[in-house]
Amino acid sequence: MREPVSEKLTPAGLRPDPLQEQVRVLEMRPLSDDLIFPFQGNEPRAAEQYRIIRTKLLLHPRPLRIVGVSSPQVGDGKSLTALNVAGALALKLDQSVLLVDGDFRRASLAEMLGVSVTPGLANVLAGECSWTEAVGRLDRIPNLYFLPAGQRPEHPAELYDSPAWPELCADLRRHFRSIIVDMPPVGMVADYDLIQAACDAMVLVVRPDHTNRTLCLKALEAIPPEKLAGVVVNVAPVWFLTRRSSHGYVYYAGSNRDAGTVGSSSG
């Protein structure tokens, strides 16, 4: 028999949001990539880096409720980073985390997770369904909710450039502790600026072996300084300071295909 919502408490003493109880459960397929949610010991070094990113976001001087994740160009790894940052946040028992696929033109998160892309954000913004009908709770991570992109609209920017987008963000703020939005690359399409305007902070993802330096500098200049929470260096090579200690204890183990920590935006 299902427990009454009023009797269910998290270890932190927080009552779950009643609307969260109404959403569907998304059954994830077996993951083929060890770097998707690397928190079960399969990629410990990568997992630790995502926990560092989580800590920096949670300890930020300002409350960061909606965090956008973007990159200078396609292929830098922003979607995987957004997915794993949301997963790391959801590991905390007092966090209800919503992952949003806001990249209508190249939506990829639903495929990574093995769930349906519809209904999703585009359907909500078009007035075809409510967000509680589009959001789903991932079955393997109880605190993590997912809002897929939905059916690709013919004119993506028009959906964001409407009252529906800021109204949805205001509503979601009332029901989730943290919201991570996977966004289009910085400045490539109008969607980016419209999404960024609703975010409290931005995280920029770059790849040393891939990101164009000029585009990277332009992206850093385009993000308002007060919103730049930091930069994630993705697919970073193993650093010499991660070698084994003299006592034989390995702080970081596993492959070198991992995310770097979020660097300070002030220096």
For each residue, the residues with C-beta under 8 A, 3 or more apart:
1:
2:
3: 7 8
4: 7 8
5: 8 15 16 18 21
6: 15
7: 3 4
8: 3 4 5 15 16
9: 13 14 15
10: 13 14 15 16 93 94
11: 93 94
12: 93 94
13: 9 10
14: 9 10 94
15: 5 6 8 9 10
16: 5 8 10 20 21 96
17: 20 21 96 175 176
18: 5 21 22
19: 22 23 132 175
20: 16 17 23 96 137 145 175 176
21: 5 16 17 18
22: 18 19 132
23: 19 20 132 135 136 137 145
24: 133 135 136 137
25: 136 137 139
26: 113 115 116 136 137 138 139 146
27: 115 139
28: 31 113 114 115 138 139 140
29: 113 114 115
30: 114
31: 28 34 36 37 114
32:
33: 36 112
34: 31 38 42 43
35: 38 43 46 80 84 257 258
36: 31 33 80 83 84 112 113
37: 31 40 83 84 87 140 141
38: 34 35 42 43 44 46 47 50 84 258
39: 47 50 87 88 91
40: 37
41: 44 47
42: 34 38 254
43: 34 35 38 46 47 254 255 257 258
44: 38 41 47 48 252 253 254
45: 48 49 242 252 253 254 255 256 258
46: 35 38 43 49 50 84 254 255 257 258 259
47: 38 39 41 43 44 50 51 88
48: 44 45 51 52 251 252
49: 45 46 52 53 258 259 260 261
50: 38 39 46 47 53 54 84 85 87 88 259
51: 47 48 54 55 88 91
52: 48 49 55 56 261 262
53: 49 50 56 57 85 88 203 230 232 259 261 262
54: 50 51 57 58 85 88 89 91 92
55: 51 52 58 59
56: 52 53 59 60 229 230 261 262
57: 53 54 60 64 67 85 89 178 201 203 229 262
58: 54 55 89
59: 55 56
60: 56 57 63 64 201 229
61:
62: 200 201
63: 60 200
64: 57 60 67 178 200 201 229
65: 173 176 177 178 179 200
66: 169 172 173 179 181 198 199 200 201
67: 57 64 85 178 179 180 181 199 200 201 202 203 229
68: 102 181 183 195 196 199 201 202 203
69: 78 79 81 82 85 180 181 182 183 202 203 205
70: 78 183 184 185 186 192 196 202 203 204 205 219
71: 74 76 77 78 185 186 204 205 206 211 219
72: 76 185 186 204 206 211 212 215 216 218 219
73: 76 185 188 210 211 212 215
74: 71 106 185
75: 207 210
76: 71 72 73 185 205 206 207 210 211 234
77: 71 80 81 205 207 234 235 259
78: 69 70 71 81 82 182 183 185 205
79: 69 82 83 101 103 108 109 112 182
80: 35 36 77 83 84 112 234
81: 69 77 78 84 85 203 205 232 234 259
82: 69 78 79 85 86 99 109 180 181 182
83: 36 37 79 80 86 87 99 109 112 113 182
84: 35 36 37 38 46 50 80 81 87 88 259
85: 50 53 54 57 67 69 81 82 88 89 180 203
86: 82 83 89 90 97 98 99 144 178 180
87: 37 39 50 83 84 90 91 141 144
88: 39 47 50 51 53 54 84 85 91
89: 54 57 58 85 86 92 95 97 178 180
90: 86 87 95 97 141 142 143 144
91: 39 51 54 87 88 95 141 143
92: 54 89 95 143
93: 10 11 12 143
94: 10 11 12 14 177
95: 89 90 91 92 143 177 178
96: 16 17 20 143 145 175 176 177 178
97: 86 89 90 143 144 145 176 177 178 179 180
98: 86 135 145 146 147 172 176 178 179 180
99: 82 83 86 109 144 145 146 147 180 182
100: 121 147 179 180 181 182
101: 79 107 108 109 110 117 120 121 146 147 148 149 182
102: 68 121 149 181 182 183 184 191 195
103: 79 106 107 108 149 182 183 184 191
104: 107 121 122 149 150 152 153 156 159 184 191
105: 152 156 184 189 191
106: 74 103 184
107: 101 103 104 110 111 117 148 149 152
108: 79 101 103 111 112 182
109: 79 82 83 99 101 112 113 146 148 149 182
110: 101 107 113 115 116 117 120 146 148 149
111: 107 108 114 117
112: 33 36 79 80 83 108 109
113: 26 28 29 36 83 109 110 138 146
114: 28 29 30 31 111
115: 26 27 28 29 110 136 138 146 148
116: 26 110 148
117: 101 107 110 111 120 148 149 150 151
118: 123 148 150 151
119: 123 124 128 129 133 134 148 150
120: 101 110 117 123 124 134 147 148 149 150 151
121: 100 101 102 104 124 125 134 147 148 149 150
122: 104 125 126 149 150 151 152 153 156 159
123: 118 119 120 126 128 129 134 150 151
124: 119 120 121 127 128 129 130 131 134 147 150 164 168
125: 121 122 159 160 162 164 165 168
126: 122 123 153 159 164
127: 124 164
128: 119 123 124
129: 119 123 124 133 134
130: 124 133 134
131: 124 134 135 147 168 171 172
132: 19 22 23 135
133: 24 119 129 130
134: 119 120 121 123 124 129 130 131 147 148 150
135: 23 24 98 131 132 145 146 147
136: 23 24 25 26 115 145 146 148
137: 20 23 24 25 26 142 144 145 146
138: 26 28 113 115 141 144 145 146
139: 25 26 27 28
140: 28 37
141: 37 87 90 91 138 144
142: 90 137
143: 90 91 92 93 95 96 97
144: 86 87 90 97 99 137 138 141
145: 20 23 96 97 98 99 135 136 137 138 176
146: 26 98 99 101 109 110 113 115 135 136 137 138
147: 98 99 100 101 120 121 124 131 134 135
148: 101 107 109 110 115 116 117 118 119 120 121 134 136
149: 101 102 103 104 107 109 110 117 120 121 122 152
150: 104 117 118 119 120 121 122 123 124 134
151: 117 118 120 122 123
152: 104 105 107 122 149 156
153: 104 122 126 156 158 159
154:
155: 158 159
156: 104 105 122 152 153 159 160 189 191
157: 160 161 189 190 191 194
158: 153 155 161 162
159: 104 122 125 126 153 155 156 162 164 165
160: 125 156 157 165 190 191 194 195
161: 157 158 165 190 194
162: 125 158 159 165
163: 166 167
164: 124 125 126 127 159 167 168
165: 125 159 160 161 162 168 169 194 195 198
166: 163 169 170 197 198
167: 163 164 170 171
168: 124 125 131 164 165 171 172
169: 66 165 166 172 173 179 198
170: 166 167 173 174
171: 131 167 168 174 175
172: 66 98 131 168 169 175 176 179
173: 65 66 169 170 176 179
174: 170 171
175: 17 19 20 96 171 172
176: 17 20 65 96 97 98 145 172 173 179
177: 65 94 95 96 97
178: 57 64 65 67 86 89 95 96 97 98
179: 65 66 67 97 98 100 169 172 173 176
180: 67 69 82 85 86 89 97 98 99 100
181: 66 67 68 69 82 100 102 195 199
182: 69 78 79 82 83 99 100 101 102 103 108 109
183: 68 69 70 78 102 103 191 192 195 196
184: 70 102 103 104 105 106 188 189 191 192 195
185: 70 71 72 73 74 76 78 188 192 219
186: 70 71 72 192 204 218 219 222 223
187: 192 193 218 219 222
188: 73 184 185 192
189: 105 156 157 184 192
190: 157 160 161 193 194
191: 102 103 104 105 156 157 160 183 184 194 195
192: 70 183 184 185 186 187 188 189 195 196
193: 187 190 196 197
194: 157 160 161 165 190 191 197 198
195: 68 102 160 165 181 183 184 191 192 198 199
196: 68 70 183 192 193 199 202 223 227
197: 166 193 194
198: 66 165 166 169 194 195
199: 66 67 68 181 195 196 202 227
200: 62 63 64 65 66 67 227
201: 57 60 62 64 66 67 68 227 228 229
202: 67 68 69 70 196 199 223 224 227 228 229
203: 53 57 67 68 69 70 81 85 229 230 231 232 262
204: 70 71 72 186 219 220 223 228 230 231 232
205: 69 70 71 76 77 78 81 231 232 234 259
206: 71 72 76 211 216 231 232 233 234
207: 75 76 77 210 211 233 234 235
208: 211 233 235 236 237
209: 235
210: 73 75 76 207 235
211: 71 72 73 76 206 207 208 215 216
212: 72 73 215 216
213: 216 217
214: 217 218
215: 72 73 211 212 218 219
216: 72 206 211 212 213 219 220
217: 213 214 220 221
218: 72 186 187 214 215 221 222
219: 70 71 72 185 186 187 204 215 216 222 223
220: 204 216 217 223 228 231
221: 217 218
222: 186 187 218 219
223: 186 196 202 204 219 220 227 228
224: 202 227 228
225: 228 265
226:
227: 196 199 200 201 202 223 224
228: 201 202 204 220 223 224 225 231 265
229: 56 57 60 64 67 201 202 203 262 265
230: 53 56 203 204 261 262 263 264 265
231: 203 204 205 206 220 228 262 263 265
232: 53 81 203 204 205 206 259 260 261 262
233: 206 207 208 236 259 260 261 263
234: 76 77 80 81 205 206 207 259 260
235: 77 207 208 209 210 257 258
236: 208 233 239 256 258 259 260
237: 208 256
238: 242 256
239: 236 242
240: 243
241:
242: 45 238 239 251 252
243: 240
244: 248 249 250
245: 248 249 250 251
246:
247:
248: 244 245
249: 244 245
250: 244 245 253
251: 48 242 245
252: 44 45 48 242
253: 44 45 250
254: 42 43 44 45 46 258
255: 43 45 46 258
256: 45 236 237 238
257: 35 43 46 235
258: 35 38 43 45 46 49 235 236 254 255
259: 46 49 50 53 77 81 84 205 232 233 234 236
260: 49 232 233 234 236 263
261: 49 52 53 56 230 232 233
262: 52 53 56 57 203 229 230 231 232
263: 230 231 233 260
264: 230 267
265: 225 228 229 230 231
266:
267: 264
